[in-house]
Amino acid sequence: MTAQGAIAEAALRQADRPAALSTDPFHIAPALTEVMGKLASQPDRLVRAQADLLSRYMELWQSTARRMAGETPDPIALPAKGDKRFLDPDWSENPVFDVMKQSYLVTADWLNGLIGGVEGVDPMARRRVEFFMKLLTDAFAPTNFLASNPTALREIMATGGESLVRGMENFAADLARGGGQLSISQTDYEQFKIGENVATAPGKVVFENELLQLLQFSPSTDQVHEIPLVIFPPWINKFYILDLRPDNSMIRWLASQGITVFVASWVNPDQSLAARTFEDYMRDGIYAATEAAMTQAGVDRVNTVGYCIGGTLLSATLAHMAAKGDRRIASATFFAAQQDFAEAGDLLLFTDESWLKDLEEKMDAEGGVLSGQAMADTFNILRSNDLIWSFFVNNYLMGKEPRPFDLLFWNSDQTRMPKALHMFYLRQFYGRNALAKGELELDGVKLDLGTVKTPIYVQSSKEDHIAPAVSVYRGARLFGGPVTFTLAGSGHIAGVVNPPAAKKYQHWTFDQLPPSLAEWQAGATETPGSWWPHWIEWLKSYAGDLVPARDPAKGPLPPIEDAPGRYVRVKS
């Protein structure tokens, strides 16, 4: 009854949203038609593929029969390394669940391999179908269904059915929270308060305009380096990924190293800012924030950091400054940021004109902004097993509450996107790759990254699915000045936010930039642990001499309010 009521209410809420009932929400039909048409024109290939699948099934049936006879044959199919779906012992020890698991793995591997091996079609069409098939096979995993999930079945028996009731209550609550669309809870959102147990580094807001607040953080040393650091996070997310907890806060760690830290806290834009452009974010973002930081610190130059899309903006601004002869930036560091989008990963699949047309319609319906939930859904799809199905199983099949996790709280705290800014970014960078080609024009200036002579430090992450290392490396080679490239272990977030005290992962360094990432890796040296010490040594070489520490409350710019400020508290 709980489930039926929730679904009925959701259907009523969606009744006036025809787009929500789209039969092809992933715009896969044209690509699927092309790929399947090519397969159909090669009957011999299909016959071989079917024979291969039958052969694999025969092996599985024979293995199962031997096991039922008391033997212990090796598995025909095993989950990929890092696949956490089949960790329950019953998936291996119970013959029924074991054959379900192996049958699924055999079929999924066969189907994905069949699509991936199609030749003679548009590479992007094949890639789009591959992505869709991976989503499909992930969705149909036996772990995602109550009748075929041993862990969920045991929980039902242990709780006398209460787990299923709680799961349906969680399902209804998530439907209500999403306004009729399922918004799967990833953490206990009530456990975190911005400024109380996340984003707690002390400091002041010393400047603000329509697009950002500039935060200056309090020093933790008696002396600091003369040249301050201004950090530009992505405006898709809130800045406090760099200040989740005291023990993993990059902001606090930089302060402990004698760096005066400024951070841009971007506005969470509403409809009144729908027309703000990429140029506006350059002028009222990078230019305005660096000017304010120089005034506050009493210097004529600053060091800068750009994270993800904030790094793309910083790159474009550096080229704009080079054309204008503006030398205020002494050095620039990029965290998981792209300049060349030719190999920009699976996000490229969401930037063809069919997607963009839908996106524009969606933003128009929202008054000229893209909702934070829409952005979250896109990023979740890129890692559906980790960010969708694991919570589907935990919350609904198991009836459990998601655990408190500050990173996932931050991940869910998405911001809205102004239409003009977002469409320009998707079309000019993902669509045309205009910056890398030297074709991007901002404020009447054609941008050329080759004219940027500013010293550059580029961090990339080996397992980054948003800014793939090969893409970041291509961008690093576009700059005209000295570039230091570092490859870190892990992904888009954990690869960046990895404090030395954690002693996790590793990083690779090499003082040359050969033509390809593979060649760079061949010459690179691996070092255990965080890349932060390597970076701080580089950064300090551009940070100047030591001067007395700066109190953010006593600078030329009068403090507006305490960090983390108002802008970061605005929810989507």
DOKOLKE-346332 format. One line per 2 residues: number of its first residue (from 1); their letters; for each residue y, x, z of C-alpha. Coordinates in steps of 0.001 Angstrom, whole numbers. Layout:
NUM> a> Y:X:Z; ...
This chain:
1> mt> 0:0:0; 2373:2860:800
3> aq> 1674:4477:-2571; 1997:1224:-4506
5> ga> 5288:390:-2797; 6719:3847:-3483
7> ia> 5724:3779:-7151; 7078:256:-7625
9> ea> 10418:1213:-6088; 10582:4346:-8243
11> al> 9883:2302:-11377; 12718:-70:-10537
13> rq> 15098:2851:-9995; 14113:4336:-13360
15> ad> 14317:1062:-15299; 17873:1763:-16477
17> rp> 17102:5359:-17467; 15335:5282:-20849
19> aa> 15375:9075:-21022; 13133:9194:-17977
21> ls> 10469:7332:-19989; 10459:9824:-22883
23> td> 7027:10269:-24444; 7817:13921:-25214
25> pf> 9952:15295:-22359; 9056:18898:-23233
27> hi> 9918:18490:-26952; 6516:19861:-27795
29> ap> 5549:17467:-30631; 6964:19438:-33635
31> al> 5523:22752:-32410; 2196:21125:-31492
33> te> 1965:19507:-34929; 2577:22860:-36619
35> vm> 20:24737:-34516; -2656:22031:-34682
37> gk> -2068:21634:-38406; -2718:25337:-38875
39> la> -5891:25085:-36824; -7062:22085:-38829
41> sq> -6600:24063:-42043; -9047:26682:-40755
43> pd> -12282:24733:-40130; -14333:27912:-39944
45> rl> -12186:29130:-37061; -12576:25809:-35259
47> vr> -16357:25891:-35705; -16502:29413:-34276
49> aq> -14280:28396:-31381; -16439:25370:-30601
51> ad> -19574:27497:-30757; -17953:29980:-28387
53> ll> -17113:27216:-25917; -20639:25796:-26099
55> sr> -22036:29279:-25525; -19920:29678:-22417
57> ym> -21059:26302:-21109; -24690:27241:-21745
59> el> -24187:30412:-19721; -22650:28377:-16918
61> wq> -25497:25823:-16940; -28112:28574:-16917
63> st> -26304:30359:-14086; -26115:27099:-12117
65> ar> -29817:26432:-12657; -30701:29917:-11432
67> rm> -28552:29393:-8366; -30229:26064:-7596
69> ag> -33535:27937:-7813; -32423:30276:-5060
71> et> -31044:33183:-7059; -27531:34630:-6675
73> pd> -26255:35216:-10216; -22823:36682:-10891
75> pi> -20129:34078:-11681; -19497:33325:-15337
77> al> -15778:32811:-14706; -13519:34072:-11933
79> pa> -9936:33092:-11031; -7265:35528:-12136
81> kg> -6031:38061:-9624; -3475:36413:-7368
83> dk> -4692:32849:-8101; -4652:31192:-4671
85> rf> -5995:27794:-5713; -9662:28546:-5073
87> ld> -9543:30419:-1766; -11479:27768:171
89> pd> -15039:29118:731; -16551:25896:-642
91> ws> -15322:26806:-4123; -17877:29623:-4067
93> en> -20473:28569:-1500; -20969:24912:-2459
95> pv> -22822:24709:-5810; -21111:21453:-6808
97> fd> -17594:22744:-6276; -18507:26132:-7713
99> vm> -19612:24599:-11018; -16444:22449:-11080
101> kq> -14331:25571:-10595; -16127:27657:-13201
103> sy> -16213:24812:-15724; -12453:24390:-15336
105> lv> -11794:28129:-15655; -13981:28398:-18750
107> ta> -12290:25441:-20443; -8746:26477:-19525
109> dw> -9314:30048:-20688; -10865:28838:-23949
111> ln> -8075:26371:-24708; -5278:28810:-23907
113> gl> -7011:31526:-25938; -7481:29205:-28908
115> ig> -3764:28383:-29035; -2699:31969:-28395
117> gv> -4797:33216:-31312; -3264:30968:-33968
119> eg> -1671:32987:-36768; 613:32035:-39626
121> vd> 2937:29808:-37586; 6439:30281:-36272
123> pm> 6104:32612:-33256; 8424:30464:-31140
125> ar> 6436:27321:-31998; 3212:29010:-30932
127> rr> 4852:30286:-27764; 6122:26784:-26960
129> ve> 2621:25323:-27383; 1116:28140:-25315
131> ff> 3563:27367:-22513; 2807:23651:-22698
133> mk> -957:24228:-22694; -635:26464:-19641
135> ll> 1314:23675:-17894; -1352:21190:-18952
137> td> -4335:23254:-17812; -2596:24056:-14527
139> af> -1965:20347:-13963; -5609:19426:-14577
141> ap> -7035:21962:-12142; -9665:20347:-9867
143> tn> -7653:21495:-6869; -4989:18925:-7760
145> fl> -7287:15905:-7377; -8486:14411:-4117
147> as> -12082:13805:-5207; -12549:17409:-6345
149> np> -10672:19307:-3629; -13036:20285:-795
151> ta> -10204:21238:1563; -8544:17837:1214
153> lr> -11851:16000:1580; -12634:17866:4800
155> ei> -9174:17017:6123; -9759:13305:5440
157> ma> -13045:13411:7332; -11547:15375:10227
159> tg> -8596:13007:10636; -10368:9735:9941
161> ge> -8192:9142:6888; -4882:9855:8638
163> sl> -4189:12835:6357; -4247:10557:3312
165> vr> -1867:8088:4961; 517:10903:5874
167> gm> 263:12232:2343; 1291:8891:880
169> en> 4158:8696:3361; 5284:12156:2240
171> fa> 4982:11007:-1377; 7135:7947:-701
173> ad> 9731:10025:1155; 9979:12531:-1706
175> la> 10377:9744:-4250; 13176:8251:-2161
177> rg> 14846:11637:-1707; 14781:12153:-5480
179> gg> 16333:8756:-6166; 13205:7467:-7876
181> ql> 12158:10795:-9358; 9601:12869:-7483
183> si> 11363:15708:-5666; 8557:17626:-3989
185> sq> 9582:19094:-642; 9006:22834:-493
187> td> 10067:23433:3088; 11348:21695:6212
189> ye> 14976:21357:5214; 16074:20229:8665
191> qf> 15170:23590:10195; 17967:25503:8467
193> ki> 21718:25298:8976; 24101:27385:6889
195> ge> 26182:29569:9174; 23793:29042:12105
197> nv> 20416:30506:11134; 21024:31468:7478
199> at> 24192:33048:6042; 25223:34386:9458
201> ap> 26786:37780:8652; 30261:37811:10293
203> gk> 33331:37912:8107; 36279:35985:6740
205> vv> 37228:34109:3605; 40250:36097:2431
207> fe> 40910:34483:-961; 40020:31311:-2796
209> ne> 40731:29404:-5977; 39070:26475:-7752
211> ll> 36010:28512:-8727; 35241:30777:-5784
213> ql> 35904:31886:-2262; 36009:35644:-1689
215> lq> 34277:36643:1533; 34979:39970:3231
217> fs> 32315:40892:5775; 32948:42654:9055
219> ps> 32137:46383:9242; 29392:47671:11519
221> td> 30478:51327:11436; 33647:53035:12655
223> qv> 34321:54471:9210; 33721:53086:5740
225> he> 33906:54449:2237; 37279:53995:622
227> ip> 36141:52063:-2455; 34809:48603:-1536
229> lv> 31956:46728:-3187; 32443:43269:-4736
231> if> 29237:41294:-5353; 29008:38472:-7916
233> pp> 25854:36395:-7340; 24675:33824:-9880
235> wi> 26649:30585:-9755; 23366:28716:-10260
237> nk> 22473:29527:-6634; 24289:30138:-3353
239> fy> 25234:33694:-2353; 23222:33715:876
241> il> 20047:34910:-801; 21681:38226:167
243> dl> 22062:37060:3774; 19079:34922:4755
245> rp> 18213:36608:8055; 19663:39629:9862
247> dn> 16507:41644:9180; 16553:41114:5397
249> sm> 20288:40714:4791; 21520:43050:2067
251> ir> 25072:42301:3167; 24401:43518:6718
253> wl> 22491:46550:5425; 25344:47582:3132
255> as> 27789:47253:6025; 25526:49516:8091
257> qg> 25797:52104:5302; 29582:52221:5596
259> it> 30357:49956:2638; 33171:47395:2748
261> vf> 31442:44324:1313; 33118:41465:-549
263> va> 31019:38618:-1986; 31988:35793:-4330
265> sw> 30892:32399:-3015; 31026:30234:-6131
267> vn> 32123:26606:-5977; 29521:23865:-6322
269> pd> 31396:22135:-9148; 31894:18392:-9457
271> qs> 33098:16325:-12407; 36663:17584:-12003
273> la> 35510:21036:-13124; 33333:19891:-16020
275> ar> 35645:21508:-18599; 35789:24944:-16945
277> tf> 34570:27607:-19359; 32895:30992:-19362
279> ed> 36346:32485:-19935; 37598:30665:-16824
281> ym> 34769:32183:-14797; 35745:35599:-16154
283> rd> 39462:35216:-15377; 39313:33209:-12145
285> gi> 36049:34850:-11127; 35682:38565:-11888
287> ya> 39343:39343:-12549; 40707:37301:-9654
289> at> 38129:38437:-7094; 38438:42143:-7910
291> ea> 42241:41872:-7796; 42095:40216:-4372
293> am> 39610:42794:-3066; 41819:45668:-4231
295> tq> 44822:44106:-2515; 42903:43527:693
297> ag> 41422:47040:774; 44569:48804:-436
299> vd> 42859:50518:-3381; 43236:50563:-7152
301> rv> 39556:50213:-8073; 36326:48680:-6799
303> nt> 32598:48988:-7258; 30835:45836:-8393
305> vg> 27436:44115:-8435; 26303:41316:-10739
307> yc> 23097:39436:-9893; 21255:37516:-12646
309> ig> 23738:35340:-14551; 26508:36856:-12420
311> gt> 25533:40159:-14009; 25764:38687:-17501
313> ll> 29301:37558:-16699; 30148:40965:-15230
315> sa> 28812:42699:-18359; 30980:40578:-20626
317> tl> 33985:41193:-18379; 33419:44954:-18465
319> ah> 33538:44836:-22267; 36697:42709:-22074
321> ma> 38271:45202:-19651; 37295:48104:-21915
323> ak> 39104:46439:-24803; 42169:45892:-22606
325> gd> 42128:49405:-21131; 41552:47998:-17609
327> rr> 39791:50596:-15430; 39697:48798:-12094
329> ia> 35888:48872:-11896; 34644:52286:-10788
331> sa> 30957:51405:-11157; 28794:48380:-11876
333> tf> 25323:47580:-10574; 23128:44877:-12076
335> fa> 20367:43066:-10186; 17872:41394:-12551
337> aq> 20650:40733:-15072; 20353:40385:-18837
339> qd> 22700:41383:-21629; 20195:41286:-24500
341> fa> 18337:37947:-24640; 15958:38685:-27520
343> ea> 13033:38934:-25069; 14429:36753:-22295
345> gd> 11124:35204:-21221; 10031:31582:-21054
347> ll> 13538:30270:-20429; 14080:30788:-24163
349> lf> 11761:27818:-24696; 14316:25542:-23055
351> td> 17199:26473:-25354; 16374:25049:-28760
353> es> 18651:22318:-30109; 16321:19476:-29088
355> wl> 16485:20596:-25489; 20211:21234:-25659
357> kd> 20923:17799:-27119; 19033:16168:-24239
359> le> 20821:18431:-21794; 24236:17437:-23116
361> ek> 23337:13757:-22853; 22132:14274:-19307
363> md> 25338:16073:-18333; 27488:13421:-19997
365> ae> 25674:10767:-17965; 26445:12792:-14812
367> gg> 30160:13013:-15629; 30081:16433:-17279
369> vl> 27914:18411:-14857; 24222:19258:-14690
371> sg> 22633:18297:-11395; 21262:20960:-9102
373> qa> 17880:19194:-9140; 17652:19560:-12916
375> ma> 18137:23304:-12563; 15556:23463:-9766
377> dt> 13022:21538:-11859; 13390:24004:-14734
379> fn> 12797:27036:-12537; 9890:25331:-10755
381> il> 8160:24649:-14078; 8174:28382:-14838
383> rs> 5879:28902:-11831; 4209:25519:-11561
385> nd> 1169:26600:-9557; 3285:28236:-6857
387> li> 6295:25916:-6812; 4832:22532:-7765
389> ws> 1074:22156:-7416; 626:24104:-4187
391> ff> 3102:21740:-2493; 1591:18693:-4226
393> vn> -1756:19558:-2641; -314:20469:761
395> ny> 2084:17529:1083; 156:14677:-528
397> lm> -3570:15494:-645; -3624:17264:2731
399> gk> -900:15163:4348; 788:18187:5861
401> ep> 4471:18952:6263; 5732:22013:4366
403> rp> 6368:25008:6596; 9894:26175:7404
405> fd> 10735:28981:4968; 14308:30200:4550
407> ll> 13758:31469:1002; 12541:28070:-187
409> fw> 15409:26373:1653; 17793:28568:-338
411> ns> 15795:27939:-3522; 16265:24192:-3116
413> dq> 20014:24550:-2429; 20908:24573:-6116
415> tr> 24413:24054:-7469; 25676:21880:-10289
417> mp> 26705:23341:-13662; 29924:22509:-15554
419> ka> 29042:21296:-19042; 31409:23569:-20989
421> lh> 30274:26680:-19110; 26574:25926:-19226
423> mf> 26347:24962:-22890; 28347:28035:-23896
425> yl> 25998:30234:-21880; 22824:28706:-23329
427> rq> 24027:28709:-26920; 25858:32035:-27037
429> fy> 23466:34116:-24958; 20009:32542:-25201
431> gr> 20597:30938:-28583; 22640:33503:-30557
433> na> 22224:36613:-28378; 25880:37121:-29252
435> la> 26771:39684:-26573; 24001:42092:-27565
437> kg> 24900:41731:-31248; 28586:42438:-30603
439> el> 29530:38955:-31833; 30711:37356:-28581
441> el> 34420:36634:-28341; 36235:35865:-25093
443> dg> 39954:35323:-24695; 40525:36424:-28290
445> vk> 38650:39702:-27799; 35391:40570:-29570
447> ld> 33164:42236:-26989; 31288:45491:-27553
449> lg> 29143:46778:-24678; 29077:50178:-26370
451> tv> 32735:50632:-25414; 31885:50277:-21701
453> kt> 31966:53794:-20259; 31754:52641:-16612
455> pi> 28816:54217:-14714; 26011:51637:-14585
457> yv> 23025:51160:-12256; 20425:48664:-13499
459> qs> 17728:47201:-11240; 14870:45240:-12773
461> sk> 11676:43815:-11283; 8203:44355:-12669
463> ed> 7037:40743:-12227; 10336:38997:-12952
465> hi> 9694:35754:-14893; 13394:34848:-15252
467> ap> 14853:38198:-16335; 11805:40112:-17626
469> av> 11967:43874:-17180; 11630:44470:-20932
471> sv> 14690:42260:-21497; 16734:43950:-18765
473> yr> 15813:47359:-20191; 17044:46387:-23660
475> ga> 20378:45448:-22102; 20640:48719:-20177
477> rl> 20575:50649:-23444; 23591:48786:-24837
479> fg> 26192:50356:-22546; 28204:53324:-23775
481> gp> 28422:55250:-20513; 25936:56774:-18050
483> vt> 23150:54343:-17078; 20598:54672:-14268
485> ft> 17617:52327:-14647; 15239:51439:-11808
487> la> 12133:49263:-11875; 11163:47559:-8611
489> gs> 7926:45909:-7609; 7608:42107:-7261
491> gh> 9827:39491:-8902; 13272:38012:-9412
493> ia> 14005:37516:-5697; 11595:39633:-3661
495> gv> 12083:42535:-6047; 15809:42516:-5288
497> vn> 15837:41516:-1624; 13503:44162:-221
499> pp> 15001:45913:2820; 13712:49415:3554
501> aa> 12490:48428:7027; 9978:46019:5477
503> kk> 8151:48922:3798; 6985:46618:1003
505> yq> 6282:47092:-2685; 7443:50193:-4568
507> hw> 9921:51280:-7195; 9994:53591:-10195
509> tf> 12780:55931:-11308; 13409:58122:-14347
511> dq> 16637:59841:-15367; 16288:59112:-19087
513> lp> 16517:55978:-21251; 13971:56337:-24080
515> ps> 13802:53627:-26769; 11302:51349:-25002
517> la> 10419:50279:-21478; 6844:51447:-22041
519> ew> 8081:54981:-22787; 10338:54840:-19721
521> qa> 7409:53778:-17538; 5294:56610:-18910
523> ga> 7847:59111:-17624; 8811:57336:-14408
525> te> 7996:58409:-10861; 6651:55830:-8422
527> tp> 8013:55785:-4869; 6636:53487:-2131
529> gs> 9000:50989:-525; 12451:49634:-1258
531> ww> 14724:50808:-4047; 17800:50274:-1839
533> ph> 17964:53908:-552; 17920:55202:-4140
535> wi> 20720:52824:-5061; 22922:53530:-2016
537> ew> 22816:57247:-2760; 24034:56489:-6287
539> lk> 26629:53971:-5071; 28150:56318:-2493
541> sy> 28870:58840:-5234; 31447:56338:-6557
543> ag> 32616:55003:-3187; 35131:57720:-2233
545> dl> 35833:59409:1087; 35474:57860:4527
547> vp> 38410:55907:5970; 38800:53812:9135
549> ar> 36758:50606:9042; 38565:47527:7732
551> dp> 38818:44394:9860; 38818:41399:7483
553> ak> 41111:39524:9875; 43831:42206:9694
555> gp> 44251:42886:5989; 47189:41984:3726
557> lp> 45477:38709:2787; 45544:36270:5711
559> pi> 42073:34922:6548; 41472:31360:5403
561> ed> 38371:30605:7496; 35271:32257:8911
563> ap> 32379:33246:6670; 30346:31730:5108
565> gr> 33182:29365:4161; 33384:25792:2885
567> yv> 32196:26235:-692; 28672:27309:226
569> rv> 28162:24240:2417; 28692:21734:-411
571> ks> 25374:20125:-1312; 24432:18887:-4777
